[in-house]
Amino acid sequence: MTANAGPQVSARFVGRIAGLVPAVLLLSLLGACASSPPTRFFALDAVEPAAAPTGTAGDPVRIDAVHIPPTLDRSAIVRGERGHQLEISSQDRWAGDLGEMIGRVLTQDLASRLPSGMVIAPDSPAPASARGLVVDILTFQPQSRGEVVLDVDWTLLQGTQSNPVMRQSEHLTAPAVPSAQGEAAAMSTLLGQLADRMAAKIGGASGSAQP
């Protein structure tokens, strides 16, 4: 019996060590989670116009589509191009779909810059006389030099056949505080500036395409 004690003790020891391994791994994972920085969520907001809208309401308008590049179509905030590289944040996230957020905020911005009743919400029914807006975002992100750049093409459509009656390209920049909150604020500012330009041009659009 004494001769068999050694192997039995070794087996029990190995068994106890094996039983401790999952607990050690669990504690390591919990420690890693506790030390990870928290995920932060940000949203774009409408910006009040510099002056109240004037004039009479024309045919209503509605944003039919907002297209964003695949590089921006993600929950993580994407920052500046440097050496053909993008920084995709592991901590800062958008609070919702970026394309939908841009469409919602731009709708609010236009509604505060055009006569009452002239802007229709994206999901609301539109009369036959309504004009559509298609917004193509080319660049919309913070850059390494401390500013946010917005390059966008937008098209105004008229009639049931969605005939383009105006096409415009805009290039806008705004300084940004080097933080996700500051960058989101600068992006909101740029959407307000875009709405300023769109509102100024939409009222004078005619039935023929303009450059």
C-alpha positions as CSV (number, residue, x, y, z in Angstrom):
1,M,0.0,0.0,0.0
2,T,2.9,2.3,0.8
3,A,4.4,1.7,-2.6
4,N,1.2,3.0,-4.3
5,A,1.0,6.3,-2.3
6,G,3.3,8.2,-4.6
7,P,1.3,7.8,-7.8
8,Q,-2.0,8.4,-6.0
9,V,-0.7,11.7,-4.5
10,S,0.6,12.8,-7.9
11,A,-2.7,12.1,-9.6
12,R,-4.6,14.1,-7.0
13,F,-2.2,17.0,-7.3
14,V,-2.5,17.1,-11.1
15,G,-6.3,16.9,-10.7
16,R,-6.4,19.9,-8.4
17,I,-4.2,22.0,-10.7
18,A,-6.3,21.1,-13.7
19,G,-9.4,22.2,-11.7
20,L,-7.8,25.6,-11.0
21,V,-7.0,26.5,-14.6
22,P,-10.6,27.6,-15.7
23,A,-10.8,29.8,-12.6
24,V,-7.5,31.4,-13.3
25,L,-8.5,32.1,-16.9
26,L,-11.8,33.5,-15.8
27,L,-10.1,35.9,-13.3
28,S,-7.7,37.0,-16.1
29,L,-10.6,37.8,-18.4
30,L,-12.4,39.7,-15.7
31,G,-9.3,41.7,-15.0
32,A,-8.8,42.5,-18.7
33,C,-12.4,43.7,-19.0
34,A,-12.1,45.8,-15.8
35,S,-9.0,47.6,-17.2
36,S,-10.4,48.2,-20.7
37,P,-11.5,51.8,-21.4
38,P,-15.3,52.2,-21.6
39,T,-17.0,52.4,-25.0
40,R,-18.4,55.9,-25.7
41,F,-21.3,56.7,-28.0
42,F,-21.8,60.0,-29.9
43,A,-24.5,61.5,-32.1
44,L,-24.8,64.3,-34.6
45,D,-27.1,67.2,-33.7
46,A,-29.1,69.8,-35.7
47,V,-27.6,73.3,-35.7
48,E,-29.8,76.4,-35.5
49,P,-29.6,78.8,-38.5
50,A,-28.1,82.2,-38.3
51,A,-31.4,83.8,-39.3
52,A,-35.0,82.7,-39.5
53,P,-36.3,81.6,-42.9
54,T,-37.9,84.1,-45.2
55,G,-40.1,84.0,-48.3
56,T,-43.0,81.8,-49.2
57,A,-43.0,78.0,-49.4
58,G,-42.4,76.3,-52.7
59,D,-42.9,72.7,-53.6
60,P,-42.0,70.5,-50.6
61,V,-38.7,68.6,-50.5
62,R,-37.7,65.3,-48.9
63,I,-34.3,63.6,-48.5
64,D,-34.8,60.4,-50.4
65,A,-31.4,58.9,-49.9
66,V,-28.0,59.5,-48.2
67,H,-25.1,57.5,-49.5
68,I,-21.9,57.2,-47.5
69,P,-18.6,55.4,-48.5
70,P,-18.1,51.9,-47.2
71,T,-15.1,53.1,-45.2
72,L,-17.5,55.3,-43.1
73,D,-20.4,52.9,-43.0
74,R,-19.6,51.3,-39.6
75,S,-20.4,51.9,-36.0
76,A,-16.8,53.0,-35.1
77,I,-15.8,56.6,-35.6
78,V,-13.3,56.8,-38.5
79,R,-10.5,59.4,-38.4
80,G,-8.0,61.0,-40.7
81,E,-6.3,59.6,-43.7
82,R,-2.5,59.5,-43.3
83,G,-0.3,57.6,-45.6
84,H,-3.4,55.9,-47.2
85,Q,-4.4,54.7,-43.7
86,L,-7.5,55.2,-41.6
87,E,-7.8,55.2,-37.9
88,I,-10.9,53.2,-36.8
89,S,-11.6,53.9,-33.2
90,S,-11.8,50.9,-30.8
91,Q,-13.5,53.1,-28.2
92,D,-15.6,55.8,-29.8
93,R,-18.9,54.7,-31.5
94,W,-21.8,56.3,-33.3
95,A,-25.1,56.0,-31.4
96,G,-26.8,54.8,-34.6
97,D,-26.5,54.2,-38.3
98,L,-24.3,57.1,-39.6
99,G,-26.2,57.4,-42.9
100,E,-29.6,57.6,-41.2
101,M,-28.2,60.0,-38.7
102,I,-26.9,62.3,-41.4
103,G,-30.3,62.2,-43.2
104,R,-32.2,63.0,-40.0
105,V,-30.0,65.9,-38.9
106,L,-29.9,67.3,-42.4
107,T,-33.7,67.2,-42.6
108,Q,-33.9,69.1,-39.3
109,D,-31.4,71.6,-40.5
110,L,-33.3,72.2,-43.7
111,A,-36.6,72.5,-41.9
112,S,-35.2,75.3,-39.8
113,R,-33.9,77.1,-42.9
114,L,-36.8,76.8,-45.3
115,P,-40.4,78.1,-44.9
116,S,-42.7,76.1,-42.6
117,G,-44.1,73.0,-44.1
118,M,-41.6,72.8,-47.0
119,V,-39.5,69.9,-45.7
120,I,-41.0,66.4,-45.4
121,A,-39.5,63.9,-43.0
122,P,-37.8,61.0,-44.8
123,D,-40.4,58.3,-43.9
124,S,-43.5,60.5,-44.3
125,P,-45.8,60.4,-47.3
126,A,-45.1,63.0,-49.9
127,P,-47.5,64.7,-52.4
128,A,-47.0,64.3,-56.1
129,S,-45.5,67.8,-56.3
130,A,-42.7,67.0,-53.8
131,R,-39.1,67.2,-54.9
132,G,-36.5,64.6,-53.8
133,L,-33.0,65.1,-52.5
134,V,-30.2,62.6,-53.0
135,V,-27.0,63.2,-51.0
136,D,-23.8,61.5,-51.8
137,I,-21.1,61.8,-49.1
138,L,-17.6,61.5,-50.5
139,T,-15.6,62.5,-47.5
140,F,-16.9,63.2,-44.0
141,Q,-14.4,62.6,-41.2
142,P,-11.8,64.2,-38.9
143,Q,-8.4,64.7,-40.4
144,S,-5.0,64.5,-38.8
145,R,-4.5,68.3,-39.2
146,G,-7.2,69.1,-36.7
147,E,-10.2,69.8,-38.9
148,V,-13.2,67.9,-40.3
149,V,-13.7,67.8,-44.0
150,L,-17.1,67.3,-45.8
151,D,-17.1,66.7,-49.6
152,V,-20.6,66.0,-50.9
153,D,-22.6,65.9,-54.1
154,W,-26.3,66.5,-53.9
155,T,-29.1,66.3,-56.5
156,L,-32.5,67.8,-56.5
157,L,-35.1,65.7,-58.3
158,Q,-38.5,66.7,-59.7
159,G,-41.6,64.8,-60.8
160,T,-42.7,61.2,-60.7
161,Q,-39.8,60.2,-63.0
162,S,-37.3,61.8,-60.6
163,N,-35.8,64.1,-63.2
164,P,-32.7,65.9,-61.9
165,V,-33.2,69.7,-61.9
166,M,-30.1,70.6,-59.9
167,R,-26.7,69.1,-59.2
168,Q,-24.2,70.6,-56.8
169,S,-20.9,69.7,-55.3
170,E,-19.8,71.2,-51.9
171,H,-16.5,71.3,-50.1
172,L,-16.7,72.4,-46.5
173,T,-14.2,72.3,-43.6
174,A,-14.4,73.2,-39.9
175,P,-11.9,73.2,-37.1
176,A,-12.3,70.4,-34.5
177,V,-11.3,70.0,-30.9
178,P,-9.1,66.8,-30.8
179,S,-11.7,64.6,-29.1
180,A,-14.6,62.5,-30.3
181,Q,-17.1,65.0,-28.8
182,G,-15.3,67.9,-30.5
183,E,-15.2,66.0,-33.8
184,A,-19.0,65.2,-33.6
185,A,-19.7,68.9,-32.9
186,A,-17.6,70.0,-35.9
187,M,-19.4,67.4,-38.1
188,S,-22.8,68.8,-36.9
189,T,-21.6,72.3,-37.8
190,L,-20.7,71.2,-41.3
191,L,-24.1,69.6,-41.8
192,G,-25.6,73.0,-40.8
193,Q,-23.4,74.8,-43.3
194,L,-24.4,72.3,-46.0
195,A,-28.1,73.0,-45.2
196,D,-27.4,76.7,-45.5
197,R,-26.2,76.2,-49.0
198,M,-28.9,73.8,-50.0
199,A,-31.7,75.9,-48.7
200,A,-30.3,79.0,-50.5
201,K,-30.3,77.1,-53.8
202,I,-33.4,74.9,-53.6
203,G,-35.9,77.8,-53.6
204,G,-34.6,79.0,-57.0
205,A,-34.4,75.6,-58.7
206,S,-36.4,75.4,-62.0
207,G,-37.6,72.5,-64.0
208,S,-34.4,72.2,-66.0
209,A,-31.1,70.8,-64.9
210,Q,-28.6,73.2,-63.5
211,P,-24.8,72.7,-63.2
